[in-house]
Amino acid sequence: MLCNLLLKIMSNNLPPLVSIVLATYNGGTFLQEQLDSLLEQTYTNIEIIAVDDGSTDNTLDILNAYAAKHAHIKVHAGNNVGYIKNFERGCRLAGGAYISLCDQDDKWEKEKIALMMEAIGEHPLVFCDSIVCDERLNDTGKRISTFANFQSRYHCAEISVFCRIYGNATLFTKALFTAADPFLEVIPHDWWISYVATLHGGIKYLDQQLVYYRQHSANVIGAVGGSKPKKDKQAKKEKKKANILKNKNKNSKNKKTT
């Protein structure tokens, strides 16, 4: 009876629960460093929802090993649905009043959640700046803000054409997720969430660099101005070749008509 009363008193003194939604897929190479940075967060009331998208490497082994040692880490293994829908199902599992999206290959500053919770106020979403790093997390000297005009946003037209508010640098209310659920599959989930946020009170910008944004060949989406996945480079080459051939055919037809 006394133990239950003490637990109730302690829980009433806790700040709002923040659910860190960590989406993984074959991320064993860099995952442990990210998990360690999550465990070092100074904010005192978090849960870590790890949703795996059908990994075939040692990702699940790493997640389960951490979960066995830390009760607030919950692992959910699912079938492969792609990164957008994987983040969506992770957010649906979140029990917190706030959600913070997490990539498997970055690293967070210890104060990230605490500072973002201080900054969000009445906004449905807050985002911060990120340090662009190489594969070994060495600072490249670039920031995401170097390539984008970061500021608070209050109108959907401001981010309708393109959005550089990346999910790994956001924190938003569970109510905002409910409004954005289900995620569209034609644009990245973080763009969609940000768009919906402008319709429900706006977006707050926190001018601090709280994420080490790792760039490597297996990135799903590279940072603006950072390294791009090899597949993207190959696709650009193929597109360039196709355009050259198209122009040649067009010129050839024009010569025949003349």
CORMO-V216092 format. One record per residue. RES is the residue in three letters. SS is DSSP state (@ for helix, = for strand, . for the rest). PSI is psi in radians with two decimals (* if undefined). D_FIRST is the distance of its C-alpha to the first C-alpha in whole Angstrom. Layout:
res:RES ss:SS psi:PSI d_first:D_FIRST
res:RES ss:SS psi:PSI d_first:D_FIRST
This chain:
res:MET ss:. psi:-0.86 d_first:0
res:LEU ss:@ psi:-0.69 d_first:4
res:CYS ss:@ psi:-0.74 d_first:5
res:ASN ss:@ psi:-0.67 d_first:5
res:LEU ss:@ psi:-0.75 d_first:6
res:LEU ss:@ psi:-0.71 d_first:9
res:LEU ss:@ psi:-0.68 d_first:10
res:LYS ss:@ psi:-0.75 d_first:11
res:ILE ss:@ psi:-0.76 d_first:13
res:MET ss:@ psi:-0.73 d_first:14
res:SER ss:@ psi:-0.58 d_first:15
res:ASN ss:@ psi:-0.42 d_first:17
res:ASN ss:. psi:-0.10 d_first:19
res:LEU ss:. psi:2.60 d_first:20
res:PRO ss:. psi:2.99 d_first:24
res:PRO ss:. psi:2.52 d_first:25
res:LEU ss:. psi:2.30 d_first:25
res:VAL ss:= psi:2.19 d_first:28
res:SER ss:= psi:2.02 d_first:29
res:ILE ss:= psi:2.00 d_first:32
res:VAL ss:= psi:1.87 d_first:34
res:LEU ss:= psi:1.97 d_first:36
res:ALA ss:= psi:2.26 d_first:39
res:THR ss:= psi:2.64 d_first:41
res:TYR ss:. psi:1.93 d_first:44
res:ASN ss:. psi:0.88 d_first:46
res:GLY ss:. psi:0.38 d_first:44
res:GLY ss:. psi:-0.49 d_first:44
res:THR ss:. psi:-0.75 d_first:46
res:PHE ss:. psi:-0.02 d_first:44
res:LEU ss:@ psi:-0.73 d_first:41
res:GLN ss:@ psi:-0.68 d_first:39
res:GLU ss:@ psi:-0.67 d_first:41
res:GLN ss:@ psi:-0.79 d_first:39
res:LEU ss:@ psi:-0.71 d_first:36
res:ASP ss:@ psi:-0.67 d_first:36
res:SER ss:@ psi:-0.52 d_first:36
res:LEU ss:@ psi:-0.68 d_first:33
res:LEU ss:@ psi:-0.33 d_first:31
res:GLU ss:. psi:0.03 d_first:33
res:GLN ss:. psi:2.37 d_first:32
res:THR ss:. psi:-0.33 d_first:31
res:TYR ss:. psi:2.35 d_first:29
res:THR ss:. psi:-0.11 d_first:25
res:ASN ss:. psi:1.52 d_first:24
res:ILE ss:= psi:2.71 d_first:26
res:GLU ss:= psi:2.60 d_first:26
res:ILE ss:= psi:1.96 d_first:29
res:ILE ss:= psi:1.82 d_first:31
res:ALA ss:= psi:2.05 d_first:34
res:VAL ss:= psi:2.05 d_first:36
res:ASP ss:= psi:2.42 d_first:39
res:ASP ss:. psi:0.73 d_first:42
res:GLY ss:. psi:0.72 d_first:43
res:SER ss:. psi:2.58 d_first:44
res:THR ss:. psi:0.04 d_first:46
res:ASP ss:. psi:-2.60 d_first:46
res:ASN ss:. psi:0.28 d_first:43
res:THR ss:@ psi:-0.87 d_first:41
res:LEU ss:@ psi:-0.63 d_first:38
res:ASP ss:@ psi:-0.76 d_first:38
res:ILE ss:@ psi:-0.82 d_first:38
res:LEU ss:@ psi:-0.79 d_first:35
res:ASN ss:@ psi:-0.60 d_first:33
res:ALA ss:@ psi:-0.73 d_first:33
res:TYR ss:@ psi:-0.71 d_first:32
res:ALA ss:@ psi:-0.55 d_first:29
res:ALA ss:@ psi:-0.42 d_first:28
res:LYS ss:@ psi:-0.34 d_first:28
res:HIS ss:. psi:1.94 d_first:26
res:ALA ss:. psi:-0.40 d_first:23
res:HIS ss:. psi:0.09 d_first:24
res:ILE ss:= psi:2.16 d_first:28
res:LYS ss:= psi:2.21 d_first:28
res:VAL ss:= psi:2.30 d_first:31
res:HIS ss:= psi:2.01 d_first:33
res:ALA ss:= psi:2.21 d_first:37
res:GLY ss:. psi:3.10 d_first:39
res:ASN ss:. psi:2.85 d_first:43
res:ASN ss:. psi:2.03 d_first:45
res:VAL ss:. psi:-0.04 d_first:45
res:GLY ss:. psi:2.77 d_first:47
res:TYR ss:@ psi:-0.58 d_first:45
res:ILE ss:@ psi:-0.89 d_first:45
res:LYS ss:@ psi:-0.44 d_first:43
res:ASN ss:@ psi:-0.75 d_first:41
res:PHE ss:@ psi:-0.66 d_first:40
res:GLU ss:@ psi:-0.85 d_first:39
res:ARG ss:@ psi:-0.50 d_first:37
res:GLY ss:@ psi:-0.74 d_first:35
res:CYS ss:@ psi:-0.59 d_first:34
res:ARG ss:@ psi:-0.48 d_first:33
res:LEU ss:@ psi:-0.20 d_first:31
res:ALA ss:. psi:2.34 d_first:29
res:GLY ss:. psi:-0.09 d_first:26
res:GLY ss:. psi:2.85 d_first:27
res:ALA ss:. psi:-0.28 d_first:28
res:TYR ss:= psi:2.64 d_first:31
res:ILE ss:= psi:2.41 d_first:33
res:SER ss:= psi:2.08 d_first:35
res:LEU ss:= psi:2.54 d_first:38
res:CYS ss:= psi:2.23 d_first:38
res:ASP ss:= psi:2.72 d_first:41
res:GLN ss:. psi:-0.26 d_first:41
res:ASP ss:. psi:0.18 d_first:44
res:ASP ss:. psi:-2.95 d_first:43
res:LYS ss:= psi:2.43 d_first:42
res:TRP ss:= psi:2.59 d_first:39
res:GLU ss:. psi:2.58 d_first:39
res:LYS ss:. psi:-0.54 d_first:36
res:GLU ss:. psi:0.10 d_first:36
res:LYS ss:@ psi:-1.00 d_first:37
res:ILE ss:@ psi:-0.75 d_first:34
res:ALA ss:@ psi:-0.79 d_first:33
res:LEU ss:@ psi:-0.64 d_first:36
res:MET ss:@ psi:-0.60 d_first:37
res:MET ss:@ psi:-0.60 d_first:33
res:GLU ss:@ psi:-0.60 d_first:35
res:ALA ss:@ psi:-0.46 d_first:38
res:ILE ss:@ psi:-0.61 d_first:37
res:GLY ss:. psi:-2.25 d_first:37
res:GLU ss:. psi:0.06 d_first:38
res:HIS ss:. psi:2.61 d_first:40
res:PRO ss:. psi:-0.32 d_first:38
res:LEU ss:= psi:2.45 d_first:40
res:VAL ss:= psi:2.54 d_first:41
res:PHE ss:= psi:2.73 d_first:43
res:CYS ss:= psi:3.11 d_first:44
res:ASP ss:= psi:2.88 d_first:47
res:SER ss:= psi:2.60 d_first:47
res:ILE ss:= psi:2.12 d_first:49
res:VAL ss:= psi:2.16 d_first:51
res:CYS ss:= psi:2.82 d_first:51
res:ASP ss:. psi:-2.99 d_first:53
res:GLU ss:. psi:-0.52 d_first:52
res:ARG ss:. psi:0.25 d_first:51
res:LEU ss:. psi:0.42 d_first:49
res:ASN ss:. psi:2.38 d_first:52
res:ASP ss:= psi:2.17 d_first:53
res:THR ss:= psi:-0.12 d_first:56
res:GLY ss:= psi:-0.03 d_first:56
res:LYS ss:= psi:2.66 d_first:55
res:ARG ss:= psi:2.68 d_first:53
res:ILE ss:@ psi:-0.62 d_first:52
res:SER ss:@ psi:-0.29 d_first:53
res:THR ss:@ psi:-0.54 d_first:56
res:PHE ss:. psi:0.02 d_first:57
res:ALA ss:. psi:2.60 d_first:55
res:ASN ss:. psi:1.46 d_first:55
res:PHE ss:. psi:2.24 d_first:52
res:GLN ss:. psi:2.92 d_first:51
res:SER ss:. psi:2.52 d_first:48
res:ARG ss:= psi:2.44 d_first:49
res:TYR ss:. psi:0.08 d_first:49
res:HIS ss:. psi:2.35 d_first:52
res:CYS ss:@ psi:-0.48 d_first:52
res:ALA ss:@ psi:-0.41 d_first:56
res:GLU ss:@ psi:-0.37 d_first:55
res:ILE ss:@ psi:0.32 d_first:53
res:SER ss:. psi:-0.61 d_first:55
res:VAL ss:. psi:-0.81 d_first:58
res:PHE ss:. psi:2.57 d_first:56
res:CYS ss:. psi:2.23 d_first:52
res:ARG ss:. psi:0.44 d_first:51
res:ILE ss:. psi:1.79 d_first:48
res:TYR ss:. psi:2.50 d_first:46
res:GLY ss:@ psi:-0.62 d_first:43
res:ASN ss:@ psi:-0.16 d_first:42
res:ALA ss:@ psi:0.27 d_first:42
res:THR ss:= psi:2.75 d_first:40
res:LEU ss:= psi:2.31 d_first:37
res:PHE ss:= psi:2.93 d_first:36
res:THR ss:= psi:2.68 d_first:34
res:LYS ss:@ psi:-0.53 d_first:33
res:ALA ss:@ psi:-0.64 d_first:34
res:LEU ss:@ psi:-0.73 d_first:38
res:PHE ss:@ psi:-0.76 d_first:37
res:THR ss:@ psi:-0.68 d_first:37
res:ALA ss:@ psi:-0.51 d_first:40
res:ALA ss:@ psi:-0.11 d_first:42
res:ASP ss:. psi:2.23 d_first:40
res:PRO ss:. psi:2.71 d_first:42
res:PHE ss:. psi:2.47 d_first:44
res:LEU ss:. psi:2.63 d_first:48
res:GLU ss:. psi:-0.04 d_first:50
res:VAL ss:. psi:-0.27 d_first:53
res:ILE ss:. psi:2.74 d_first:52
res:PRO ss:. psi:2.58 d_first:49
res:HIS ss:@ psi:-0.66 d_first:45
res:ASP ss:@ psi:-0.59 d_first:45
res:TRP ss:@ psi:-0.80 d_first:48
res:TRP ss:@ psi:-0.79 d_first:47
res:ILE ss:@ psi:-0.74 d_first:43
res:SER ss:@ psi:-0.72 d_first:45
res:TYR ss:@ psi:-0.84 d_first:48
res:VAL ss:@ psi:-0.59 d_first:45
res:ALA ss:@ psi:-0.63 d_first:44
res:THR ss:@ psi:-0.34 d_first:47
res:LEU ss:. psi:-0.12 d_first:47
res:HIS ss:. psi:0.60 d_first:43
res:GLY ss:. psi:-0.24 d_first:43
res:GLY ss:. psi:3.07 d_first:45
res:ILE ss:= psi:2.25 d_first:44
res:LYS ss:= psi:2.31 d_first:44
res:TYR ss:= psi:2.21 d_first:45
res:LEU ss:= psi:1.96 d_first:44
res:ASP ss:= psi:1.15 d_first:47
res:GLN ss:= psi:2.56 d_first:45
res:GLN ss:= psi:1.82 d_first:46
res:LEU ss:= psi:-0.02 d_first:42
res:VAL ss:= psi:2.35 d_first:43
res:TYR ss:= psi:1.83 d_first:46
res:TYR ss:= psi:1.74 d_first:47
res:ARG ss:= psi:2.28 d_first:49
res:GLN ss:. psi:2.20 d_first:52
res:HIS ss:. psi:3.04 d_first:53
res:SER ss:. psi:-0.34 d_first:55
res:ALA ss:. psi:0.13 d_first:53
res:ASN ss:. psi:2.39 d_first:51
res:VAL ss:. psi:-0.81 d_first:51
res:ILE ss:. psi:2.17 d_first:52
res:GLY ss:. psi:2.78 d_first:53
res:ALA ss:. psi:2.68 d_first:53
res:VAL ss:. psi:2.15 d_first:56
res:GLY ss:. psi:-0.11 d_first:58
res:GLY ss:. psi:-3.01 d_first:57
res:SER ss:. psi:2.59 d_first:58
res:LYS ss:. psi:2.69 d_first:58
res:PRO ss:. psi:2.57 d_first:57
res:LYS ss:@ psi:-0.61 d_first:60
res:LYS ss:@ psi:-0.67 d_first:60
res:ASP ss:@ psi:-0.72 d_first:60
res:LYS ss:@ psi:-0.73 d_first:63
res:GLN ss:@ psi:-0.69 d_first:65
res:ALA ss:@ psi:-0.68 d_first:65
res:LYS ss:@ psi:-0.69 d_first:66
res:LYS ss:@ psi:-0.77 d_first:69
res:GLU ss:@ psi:-0.68 d_first:70
res:LYS ss:@ psi:-0.69 d_first:69
res:LYS ss:@ psi:-0.76 d_first:72
res:LYS ss:@ psi:-0.76 d_first:74
res:ALA ss:@ psi:-0.69 d_first:74
res:ASN ss:@ psi:-0.67 d_first:75
res:ILE ss:@ psi:-0.80 d_first:78
res:LEU ss:@ psi:-0.68 d_first:79
res:LYS ss:@ psi:-0.77 d_first:79
res:ASN ss:@ psi:-0.65 d_first:81
res:LYS ss:@ psi:-0.80 d_first:83
res:ASN ss:@ psi:-0.66 d_first:84
res:LYS ss:@ psi:-0.75 d_first:84
res:ASN ss:@ psi:-0.67 d_first:87
res:SER ss:@ psi:-0.72 d_first:88
res:LYS ss:@ psi:-0.68 d_first:89
res:ASN ss:@ psi:-0.66 d_first:90
res:LYS ss:@ psi:-0.71 d_first:93
res:LYS ss:@ psi:-0.66 d_first:94
res:THR ss:@ psi:-0.43 d_first:94
res:THR ss:. psi:* d_first:96
